[in-house]
Structures are given as structure tokens and as C-alpha cells.
Amino acid sequence: MRGNFAALVLILVGAAFLVSNLGWLNFSMLEVLRVWWPVVLIVLGVAMFLMPRDKFDNSDKR
């Protein structure tokens, strides 16, 4: 599941934009982003914290 986190987020954001553009739900995506943008930073930080360390470590371990 950890490797698919970014894909899942992109799918959910895309679906939210699609639902908004089709008029199925009446809300402004810009208003949602204006208010909730800090959540993106929090989610990215938590995702980086939970990822295995070797994904972010670029040093050679020879």
C-alpha cells in the first residue's frame, strides 16, 4: 500500500475535480484548496515518515 499512496491521492483528487466539473456536487474546488492546503503538507510529511528509509537514502552503501 505504501508504494501506491501517491497514485491513490491522484485518483481521489482527480475524481473530486471531475465530480465538481460535472456538477454532481455543488462545491468550489478552489475554495476547498484555499482552506485545506496545509493538509497536503501534513499528508506528505506523514507519508515520508512511514516510507522505508532506503527510498530516501541516496548514499552508496558499498
KABELFEN-V739324 format. One record per backbone hydrogen bond with DSSP energy under -0.5 kcal/mol. CO is the residue of the C=O (numbers start at 1). NH is the residue of the N-H. Records with the same first field share a line. If there is no record, write none. Layout:
CO->NH ; NH
This chain:
1->4
2->5
4->8
5->9
6->10
7->11
8->12
9->13
10->14
11->15
12->16
13->17
14->18
15->19
16->20
17->21
18->22
19->23 ; 24 ; 25
20->23
25->27
27->29
28->32
29->33
30->34
31->35
32->36
33->37
36->39 ; 40
37->40 ; 41
38->42
39->43
40->44
41->45
42->46
43->47
44->48
45->49
46->50
47->51
52->55
53->56 ; 57
56->58
